[in-house]
Amino acid sequence: MSIKLPFLRFKDKQEQEKNEVKEKNIPDHVAIIMDGNGRWAKKRGLPRVAGHKEGMEAVQNVVRSANKFHISTLTLFAFSTENWQRPKSEVDFLMRMPSQFFQKYLPELLEKNVRVETIGDFDRLPEHTKKAVVNAKEQTKNNDGLLLNFALNYGGRLDIVQAVRKVAAEVEGKRLLVEEIDDQLFNDYLFTKGMAEPDLLIRTSGEKRISNFMLWQCAYSEFWFTDVLWPDFDEKVFIEAINAYQQRKRRFGTV
């Protein structure tokens, strides 16, 4: 018995460390591709929208965790430019979700000093969606805590193309010389202007691709994939992702 006890204490310590985030090397910007809502619902014999509704609760849980871990920016891939191809009933439900989310959670976001922002082609969104988002952004604009950034009607290729068009217009209008164009300048024409690039990109549901998400910005991001479906993504899984990030060496092309 005396031989087993130290081993058990060692295992307990290991288990405790797995459930904690180390204070050093916290990712500044975490981006998440929230995938698996439909599969979560199908496994339970429920309509796909039930998975999206449950996924909304997971969003607020991850916001709480990000705030707790002192992450500066959390970007969530909420609706892609390709998602318009889904059934109209599902798209309509997804377009109502910002209203439902902010109606329920905006008071808490204000209390926790969270600032709401969005990236993507905002103009194509329905008026009721834009109204809910604009209201949340306006009410939280003076907060200086966690930046909660929703990618709404966003696509990485769209982001790059719209930036190229803006740069081309600047050159055509003789406000910019071709020789002045570099990656730093180009950053200022992307939807993410002024934001740090993601340190850590998480994708749920077992898929191992980035699906046209932040193609430019994720050039040096660390990727972490999990089989967990988005509605089941909780703080324990989030900690697992951050711990994996903290064990990696980011060299950015150097030795």
N, C-alpha and C positions, 0 to 999 in steps of 0.2 A: 504493500500500500504506500509506503514512504517513497518508493521509486516512482509511482504513478502521479503523485500529487504535483511535483514540480512541472511535469509534462502537461498536466491539465491546466496549470496556471499559465504556462507558455501558450497553450492553445487559446485560452481565454484572452490573453493579451493580443494574440494575432487577430482574433475575432473582433476585439474592440478596435484595433487599428484599421481593420477593413471597413468599419462603420464610422470612421472619422475622416475629416479632411485636414490634411496638414496645412499649417498656416503659410508655409513658404511655397512659392511657385504656383499661386492660384491663377488660373487663366483669366485674363482681363476681359476677353470677349468670347462667349460661348454661343455657337449657332446650332440649332437643332432642326433636323428634318423629322417632323412628327408623323410617323407612318404607322399604319396598322389599325386604324379605327374601324374600317369596314370588316377586316378579318376578325377583330375582337368581337364585333356584333354577330358575325356569321357563326362563330364558334358557339355562341349562346342562343342561336335561333332567333336573333333579333334583327330588325331592319338596320341598314347601314347608318341611318341618322342617329340611332341609339349609340353607336360607337363614337360618332362625332360629339354627341352631347357629353358622354363620359370623358372623351378627350379634352373637353373644355375644363373639366375639373382637374385633369392632369396638368393643364397649362398653369392654373393658379398655384398648384402645388410646387411646380418647378420654379415659378417666380418667387415663391416664399423661400425655397432653398437657395436660389441664386442670391437673393438678398442676404440671407443668413451667412453665406460663404463669401460675401463682399466681392462678388463678380460685378464688374462695371457695366457690361452690356450683355443682354440676352436677346438674340435674334431668333424668332420662331417662324418657320416656313408654314404660313397659315393657308395660303391659296396660291397656286401656281398659274401661269398663263395657260398651261395645258389643262387645268382642271375645269375650264369652261366646257370641255367635251363630255363631261359626266352628265348623267340624266338631269333634266331640268329641275325635278323635284329635289334632288340632292344639292344642286347648285343653289337653289333658292334657300334651302335650309342653311347652307354654309354662309350665305350672304346675310342671314338673320343673326348668326352667332355673335358677331361683334356687339350688336345691341344687347343681346342676352348676357354676354360676358361682362360688359361694362356696367350694365344695370345692377348686376350682382356684386361685382368686385371693385368697381371704381372707388367706393369709399375706403376700402382697404389699401388700394394702390396709393391713394392720397395720404393715408395715415402712415404708410411705409416709405413715403418720399420717393415713389417710383415715377419716372417720366415716361410717357408713352410716345412712341414715334412709329412711322411706317416707311416702307420702301416698296416701290412698284409703280405700276401705271394706275394711279388713283382715279383718273377720270372715267374709266370704264365701269367702276363700281356703281351699284344702284344708289340712288339718293339717300335712302334710309340707312344704308351701310356707311356712306360717307358722313352723314350727319352724326352718327354714333361715334365714329372714329375722331372726327374733327372736335367734337365736344370733349372727348377724353384727352386729346392732345392739348386742347386749350386749357382745361382744368389742371393738367399736370405740368404745364410748360415751365413753371418756376421751380419744380422739384429738381434736386441735384443728386439724388441717389441712383439706384439702378436704372439704366436706360432699357426699357422694354420695347423692343423693336419688332413689329409684326411685318413680315413680308407678305403683302396682299396684292394679288394679281402681279406677281413677280416672276421673272425668269432671268437667268444669268445672261443668256444671249440677248434678250431684250435690253437689259441693262447696258451691255457693251454697245449695242447698235445705237441706242438713243444717245449715248455719250459720244460716239463717233460723229453722229449727225450734228450735235452741238459744237464739237470741235471744228468740224468742216465749215459750219456757218460762221464761226469766229475767224477762220482763215479767209473765207470768202469775203467777209466784211472788213478784212485787213485789220482786225483787232488782235490777231495772233499770227506769229510767224511759224512756219512749218518747223524751223530749227528749234523753236521753244518747246515743242511737244516731247514730253518724256512721261514715264510712268507716274511720277508724282503729280504732274499737271493733269494727266488723264483721270487720276483718282477724283479730282475735283468736279468732274462731269458725270460721275456715277451717282446712282441713287443714294449710295452710302457716304456721300461727301461729309467729311468731318468725323466719321466714325473710324475707330481702330479696326483693323482686319481681324477676323476670327482666329483665335489661338487654337480653339478646339471645335471641331464639327462632329456632332453626334447624329447618328441615324438609327431609328428604332425599326423593329419588325423583321430583322434578318436580311434586309436588302443591303447590298454593298455597292452602291452607286450614289452619286450626288444629284442626279436628276435635274440638271440645269439650274442648280442653286449656287449663287455667289461664285461663279466660275473664276472671275478675276480676283476676287477678294480672298479666296481659299487657296491661293498659290502656295502658301507655306503653312497652312493649317494642319494640325494633327487630326487624323480621322479616327473615330471610335464607333464601332458598330455593335449592336446588341440585338438578340432575337426577341427581346421584350417588346410587346405591342404597345403603342403609345398610351392607351388608357391605363395600362399597368405600370407605366414609368413613374417611379416614386423616388424619394430622397435616397434610398439605399442604392438604387441603380445609378443615380446621378453621382453619388459619392464614388461608386466603382469607376465611372468614366473619368472623374477628376483625378482619382488616384492613379489610373493608367496614364493620364496626361503627365502627372508629376514625375513619373518614372522615365519619361522619354527625354532624350537630349536633342534640343533644337539648335541646329548649327547654321541654318540659312545659307548653305553652300560653302561654309568655311570648314576648317578642320577642327 
